Amino acid sequence: MNAKILETENVTVSFDGFKALNQLNFSMDAGELRVVIGPNGAGKTTFLDVITGKVQPTVGRVLFKGKNLRSLPEYKIARLGIGRKFQTPRIYLNLTPRENLEITSNQNKNVFSTLFKSSTNLEKNNIKGLLETIGLTPKADITAGLLSHGEKQRLEIGMLVAQSPDLLLVDEPVAGLTDEETYNIGELLLTLAQSHSILVIEHDMEFVRQIARKVTVLHEGSVLCEGDFEEVQNDSRVVEVYLGKQED
């Protein structure tokens, strides 16, 4: 059995009396791809904020590989091996995809040193392989600002991978994408899941169907149910609070 890479124990987050998370108990194994869904206000973003240290739990604790993250600043949690992709791509629009990946993978995290210091053959090969993985080899040396929205999403996922995190947190990666771009993001995450632990927050149920191995449904800050896609889709509680009366 795989070790737990992430656990929350009775995590409650209160904002002026409103409980964004309410005694949330959650766990996922190392090497797992988990999708978290839930209606607006279910606590999904707060859940990621607590994991990354942006928000401290009012009650409870978050464990990453068994280590209590409480009171650690965001940068220290990131250094422990947690990388987060936000909904809106955060890339350097005036640089090329190759340069974006070089900057992110550079341990100094320094734009000047990355642009004016020669990369080693190993670094170059790693960047080349990552460009292939995210499907941007043909556009590796054009300005990133010219990429489509879907390509920018894939580039940022690549930038996240370049940091070599143990856990990738991916927040609604297909919002506003075409069906083809959505499919491409799904295939990329499935490829990355072969070598990474990935937690995905998402609303698009067809996308969830494409990638999900196990789905966790949040409602009012707590876990409503968990299971594979079909189990969750057919759960009467989920139908009531989230999916509505959708028919295949």
N, C-alpha and C positions, 0 to 999 in steps of 0.2 A: 504494500500500500504506500502511495506517495505521501511525503511529508506535507503538512499544511504550509502553504506559502503566505496565506493571509487569513486572519481571523478577527472578528469583532465580538466582544463580549459585553452584552447588555448596554450597548452604546446609545446614549440619549444626548441629543443636542437641542437645547432650548433657546429660542430667540424671543425675549420678552414674553415668556409664558407659552409661546407656540412651540410644540415639539416637532422639529423638522425630522429628527430621528427619535424613535421611541423604543428603547430596549432592543436595539437591533442586534441579533445574533446571526453571524454569517461566517462561512469558511469556504475556502477553495484550495485544492491541491496544487502542488508544484507541477508545472507542465500542463495545466488545465486551461481550456478556453471556456470562459463563463460569460453569458449574456445576462444583463440585468435590465428588466423592463418595468414599467409602471406608469400610471397616469401622471399628468402634471401635478406637482406638489407632493409626490410620493416620497421625496427625499433623495433622489438619485444623485443630483449634483452635490448635495451636502455630504452624501456618502463618500464621494471622491474627495471632497474638501477635507474630510476627517482623516482619510487614509494618507493624504499628502501633507497634512499638518497645517493647511490653510485655516482650518477651524479646529478648535480643541473640543473634545466631548465634554459635556456637562457632567455626565456619569459614564462609567465604563471605560474600556480600553481597546486599542487596536494593536494587534500583534502581527509583525512581519517577520517571517521565518523564526517565530518564537520570541522576537524582541519587541518589548513594549515601546511604542512610538510616542507615548504621552510626553508632552512638553518639548519634544524635539522640534527645532525650526525646520521649515520646508527644505532648505538646501541640504541639511544633514540627512533628511529622509530620502531625498533624491540620490544622495551619495551612497546610501545603503543599497540602492538598486531598484527604486520605483520611478518609472517615467510616465508622464501624463501628456496625452494629446487632448487639447481643448477643441470645442466645436468649430471655432474659426481658425483656419490655418495660421500658424505663427512662423513664417519663413522670411528669409531675406529676399525681398522682391527684386532688388537691383543686382543680385548675384545669380550665378547659374546654379542649377540643381547640384552639379558636382561640387561647387564651392560651398553650397549650403551643407552638404554632407561632410565635407572636409572640416568645416568650422565646428560642426557638432561633434565630430569624432576626435577632434584635437583636444588632448587632455588639458592644454592651457586655456581652452575656451577664449582664445584671443584672435580677433579678426585679423590684426596686423600680422601676427606670427604665422597664421594659416595661409594668408595670401602671398607672403613674401619668403616663406621658408619652404624649401623643397621637401616633398613628401617622400617617405621611404617606399620601396617597392611593395612591401607588405601593406602599407596604408593605401597605396594606389590600387592594389588588387582587391582590398576590402571594399573600397569605394566603388570599384568597377562591378563587383559582385552585388553590392547593394543596389546600384542603379539598375542592374538586370532584374533583381528581385522585385523592385517597385515599378518596373516597366517603363523607365525613363531614359534608357540608354540612347535612343535616337534624339532626345532633347536635353542631353546632359550638359551641353555648353551654350544653350540659349538663356536669355534672361528669365528668371523664374516668374517674373511678373506676366510673362506671355503665356504661361501654362493655363490650362482650363482649371475650373474649380476642383474637379475630380483629381487632376494631376497634382494640384497643390496639396490636396489631402494625402495622396500617396507619398509625395515628397516629405511632408511633415512626419508621416509614419516612419519613413526611412530615416529621418533625422532622429527620431526617438530610438529606433533600433541601433543607430550608430553610437549611441551613448552606452550600449550594452547593459540595459537594465534587466533585472531578473523578473520584474513584473511590469507589464505594459497596461496602462489605464487609458482606454480609448473612448472618448465622449462623443456620441452621436456622429460617427464619421461619414454618414451618407446623407445627412440633411441637405436638401437642395440639389442632389445629384440626379443625373439621368439614370434610366434603368441599366444602361451599359456600364456607366461609371460605378453604380452601386454594386453590380456584379463583380467588377474588377477589384473594388475594395474588399469585397467578401473573399475572393480568391486569394488576395494578398494576405489577409488575416489568417486564412486557413493554412497558407504556406508558413507563415511566421509561427503559427501555433505548434508546428512540428518541433520547434526548438525554444519556444518562449511560453511563459505563463501570461495569459491575456484576459483582462476583464473589460468587457464592452458594454457601454450604456447605449441603448437604442430604442427608437420608436417604430421604425419601419419593420412590420411583421414579416414581409417577404424576405427581407434581408436577414432577419433573425432566423427564419426557417432555413436559409442557405447556410449559415455558419454555426448555428447553435448545437452544442453537444448537451449542455445543461443550462436551463433557464431559471433564474431567480426573479420572482415578481415581488416588487415592493409596493406597499400601500399604507399610507399614513405613517411612514417612517419605520415600518416593520416588515419582515418577510411574510408575505401572504401565502406563497407556496413555492415549491421547487420541483423540477423534473425535466424530462426531455420536452421537445417542442410540442408534440402531440398531447402529452399529459397536461401541459400548461394551457394549451389552446382550448382543451375540452373541459377544464376545471370550471365549474359553475361560478365559483367566487371570482375568478379572473374575468369570465364573460361579463359578470355583473359590473365590476369596478373598472374594467379597462378595455377589453376587446369589443364589448357590445355584442349584438347578435349577428356576428359575421358567419357566413356560410362559405365553405370551399366550393 
